[in-house]
Amino acid sequence: MLKSLRSDILHEAESKDLKIMMLLRNHPVPIIAMVNGLATAAGCQLVASCDIAVASDKSSFATPGVNVGLFCSTPAVALGRAVPRKVALEMLFTGEPISAQEAVRHGLISKVVPEEQLEEETMRIAKKIASLSRSVVVLGKATFYKQLPQDLRTAYYLASQAMVDNLALQDGQEGIEAFIQKRKPIWSH
């Protein structure tokens, strides 16, 4: 009975975790994390799963499960794809936190800003992305993640096909016309 209950709980947790992480990856527009403090285990996983992450200089990141006998296996999936293997494994095997400066150096986050500038900088990035063509950004995000696991030849093929698809978009045409006419584009979104 206990074994069956444990199995059901584990399956439910895995299912929810997978759904959330896949929603982040498959959401058509970029997802931006704003971190001010300690992001541990699933919090660190969430940061690693976002497309862009901005953190305050007071932030740190850890996968401390090993310290309480529960290895951070699911956070390891996103972490291992965001930072070099040896960095991920040191974080996973020791449970020790890394600073925001270390996190940016290893690619876990996009940038570090003073705490008082965190929201302003995160909103600046979000507003910049929102000011661009949604259809172009959506195509770009999908293509980036689609080509990433491919071999180099396939990645270039997929990216080249995306360029053709991009040129066929209304906003692709608008961008070219605006560039030629030396004016700001007017996006369809």
RODO-2510 file (C-alpha; in nm, 4 decimals, decimal comma):
residues 189
     n   res          X          Y          Z
     1     m     0,0000     0,0000     0,0000
     2     l     0,2720     0,2497     0,1031
     3     k     0,4793     0,1603    -0,2035
     4     s     0,1786     0,2160    -0,4319
     5     l     0,0982     0,5503    -0,2667
     6     r     0,4617     0,6604    -0,3005
     7     s     0,4567     0,5621    -0,6672
     8     d     0,1340     0,7580    -0,7276
     9     i     0,2721     1,0684    -0,5536
    10     l     0,5975     1,0446    -0,7487
    11     h     0,4152     1,0060    -1,0813
    12     e     0,1937     1,3077    -1,0045
    13     a     0,4935     1,5241    -0,9058
    14     e     0,6920     1,4191    -1,2136
    15     s     0,3953     1,4892    -1,4372
    16     k     0,3421     1,8421    -1,2965
    17     d     0,7153     1,9216    -1,3082
    18     l     0,7434     1,8051    -1,6672
    19     k     0,4331     1,9995    -1,7722
    20     i     0,5602     2,3238    -1,6197
    21     m     0,9090     2,2923    -1,7689
    22     m     0,7685     2,2021    -2,1108
    23     l     0,5264     2,4967    -2,0945
    24     l     0,8228     2,7283    -2,0431
    25     r     1,0123     2,5788    -2,3356
    26     n     0,7139     2,5629    -2,5683
    27     h     0,5563     2,8971    -2,4803
    28     p     0,5705     3,0988    -2,8011
    29     v     0,7200     3,4145    -2,6522
    30     p     1,0316     3,4478    -2,4368
    31     i     1,0022     3,3811    -2,0643
    32     i     1,2126     3,6096    -1,8433
    33     a     1,3119     3,5211    -1,4869
    34     m     1,3744     3,8002    -1,2361
    35     v     1,5694     3,6730    -0,9350
    36     n     1,6330     3,8603    -0,6122
    37     g     1,7608     3,6224    -0,3492
    38     l     1,8322     3,2535    -0,3200
    39     a     1,6974     3,0216    -0,5914
    40     t     1,7306     2,6619    -0,4768
    41     a     1,6357     2,3244    -0,6222
    42     a     1,3162     2,3766    -0,8261
    43     g     1,3752     2,7544    -0,8130
    44     c     1,7168     2,7050    -0,9694
    45     q     1,5557     2,4679    -1,2207
    46     l     1,2996     2,7337    -1,3087
    47     v     1,5706     2,9951    -1,3677
    48     a     1,7687     2,7509    -1,5832
    49     s     1,4533     2,6768    -1,7847
    50     c     1,3698     3,0382    -1,8675
    51     d     1,4859     3,1958    -2,1924
    52     i     1,6402     3,4985    -2,0202
    53     a     1,7241     3,5490    -1,6520
    54     v     1,8162     3,8726    -1,4760
    55     a     1,9362     3,8583    -1,1167
    56     s     2,0307     4,1074    -0,8494
    57     d     2,3841     4,1095    -0,7203
    58     k     2,2430     3,9695    -0,3947
    59     s     2,1152     3,6508    -0,5623
    60     s     2,2589     3,3019    -0,5436
    61     f     2,1694     2,9635    -0,6876
    62     a     2,1901     2,6134    -0,5434
    63     t     2,0758     2,2543    -0,5773
    64     p     2,1112     2,1503    -0,2120
    65     g     1,9044     1,8316    -0,2114
    66     v     2,2107     1,6101    -0,1720
    67     n     2,2599     1,7609     0,1757
    68     v     1,9298     1,6153     0,2952
    69     g     1,9543     1,2855     0,1092
    70     l     1,7497     1,3843    -0,1952
    71     f     1,9587     1,4419    -0,5080
    72     c     1,8184     1,7249    -0,7242
    73     s     1,7577     1,5008    -1,0254
    74     t     1,4894     1,7055    -1,1985
    75     p     1,6665     2,0393    -1,1436
    76     a     1,9738     1,8671    -1,2905
    77     v     1,7993     1,8374    -1,6283
    78     a     1,7652     2,2133    -1,6779
    79     l     2,0856     2,2989    -1,4928
    80     g     2,2904     2,0562    -1,7033
    81     r     2,1598     2,2205    -2,0186
    82     a     2,2258     2,5743    -1,8966
    83     v     2,5788     2,5528    -1,7548
    84     p     2,8919     2,3506    -1,8287
    85     r     2,8757     1,9917    -1,7032
    86     k     3,1462     2,0316    -1,4400
    87     v     2,9752     2,3398    -1,2938
    88     a     2,6394     2,1615    -1,2826
    89     l     2,7906     1,8552    -1,1202
    90     e     2,9758     2,0557    -0,8564
    91     m     2,6507     2,2326    -0,7676
    92     l     2,4612     1,9011    -0,7610
    93     f     2,7237     1,6989    -0,5710
    94     t     2,8054     1,9618    -0,3068
    95     g     2,4766     2,1483    -0,2725
    96     e     2,6786     2,4669    -0,2261
    97     p     2,5376     2,7875    -0,3748
    98     i     2,7027     2,9924    -0,6455
    99     s     2,6837     3,3710    -0,6538
   100     a     2,5032     3,5729    -0,9179
   101     q     2,8441     3,6691    -1,0596
   102     e     2,9382     3,3002    -1,0945
   103     a     2,5954     3,2222    -1,2404
   104     v     2,6316     3,4831    -1,5136
   105     r     2,9874     3,3714    -1,5888
   106     h     2,8673     3,0131    -1,6392
   107     g     2,5528     3,1020    -1,8368
   108     l     2,2844     3,0215    -1,5797
   109     i     2,1613     3,3815    -1,5931
   110     s     2,1823     3,6544    -1,8575
   111     k     2,2980     3,9417    -1,6416
   112     v     2,3541     4,0699    -1,2907
   113     v     2,2409     4,4147    -1,1822
   114     p     2,2348     4,6007    -0,8517
   115     e     1,9254     4,5076    -0,6490
   116     e     1,7721     4,8517    -0,6889
   117     q     1,7905     4,8217    -1,0718
   118     l     1,6564     4,4653    -1,1006
   119     e     1,2938     4,5373    -1,1866
   120     e     1,3840     4,8282    -1,4153
   121     e     1,6326     4,6190    -1,6151
   122     t     1,4013     4,3182    -1,6377
   123     m     1,1180     4,5405    -1,7602
   124     r     1,3503     4,7110    -2,0087
   125     i     1,4297     4,3744    -2,1658
   126     a     1,0630     4,2680    -2,1641
   127     k     0,9500     4,5963    -2,3217
   128     k     1,2192     4,5738    -2,5896
   129     i     1,1061     4,2223    -2,6843
   130     a     0,7383     4,3286    -2,6713
   131     s     0,8127     4,6171    -2,9091
   132     l     0,9330     4,3768    -3,1774
   133     s     0,7308     4,1651    -3,4157
   134     r     0,5602     3,8899    -3,2179
   135     s     0,5499     3,6564    -3,5175
   136     v     0,9230     3,7003    -3,5783
   137     v     1,0080     3,6464    -3,2100
   138     v     0,7827     3,3374    -3,1949
   139     l     0,9460     3,1901    -3,5060
   140     g     1,2913     3,2750    -3,3719
   141     k     1,2351     3,1106    -3,0333
   142     a     1,0876     2,7964    -3,1879
   143     t     1,3727     2,7694    -3,4378
   144     f     1,6399     2,8267    -3,1744
   145     y     1,5166     2,5387    -2,9594
   146     k     1,4431     2,3139    -3,2572
   147     q     1,7963     2,3419    -3,3994
   148     l     1,9793     2,3248    -3,0662
   149     p     1,9949     1,9441    -3,0236
   150     q     2,0684     1,8819    -3,3913
   151     d     2,3999     1,8122    -3,5606
   152     l     2,5553     2,1171    -3,7303
   153     r     2,4347     2,0339    -4,0842
   154     t     2,0756     1,9769    -3,9708
   155     a     2,0838     2,2878    -3,7508
   156     y     2,1879     2,5042    -4,0469
   157     y     1,9235     2,3432    -4,2664
   158     l     1,6515     2,4165    -4,0091
   159     a     1,7773     2,7722    -3,9559
   160     s     1,7902     2,8353    -4,3317
   161     q     1,4352     2,7084    -4,3709
   162     a     1,3284     2,9375    -4,0861
   163     m     1,4854     3,2340    -4,2676
   164     v     1,2735     3,1529    -4,5744
   165     d     0,9640     3,1216    -4,3528
   166     n     1,0556     3,4502    -4,1825
   167     l     1,0794     3,6300    -4,5173
   168     a     0,7297     3,5055    -4,6015
   169     l     0,5821     3,6585    -4,2860
   170     q     0,3979     3,9889    -4,3164
   171     d     0,6331     4,1366    -4,0557
   172     g     0,9340     3,9981    -4,2407
   173     q     0,8273     4,1922    -4,5476
   174     e     0,7497     4,5014    -4,3391
   175     g     1,0931     4,4905    -4,1795
   176     i     1,2688     4,4774    -4,5148
   177     e     1,0549     4,7601    -4,6571
   178     a     1,1135     4,9753    -4,3486
   179     f     1,4894     4,9154    -4,3704
   180     i     1,4980     5,0124    -4,7394
   181     q     1,2814     5,3174    -4,6744
   182     k     1,4892     5,4118    -4,3682
   183     r     1,1890     5,4195    -4,1371
   184     k     1,0772     5,2404    -3,8249
   185     p     0,8786     4,9231    -3,9007
   186     i     0,5122     4,8994    -3,8139
   187     w     0,4553     4,5459    -3,6861
   188     s     0,1281     4,3613    -3,7318
   189     h     0,0925     4,2725    -3,3618
***
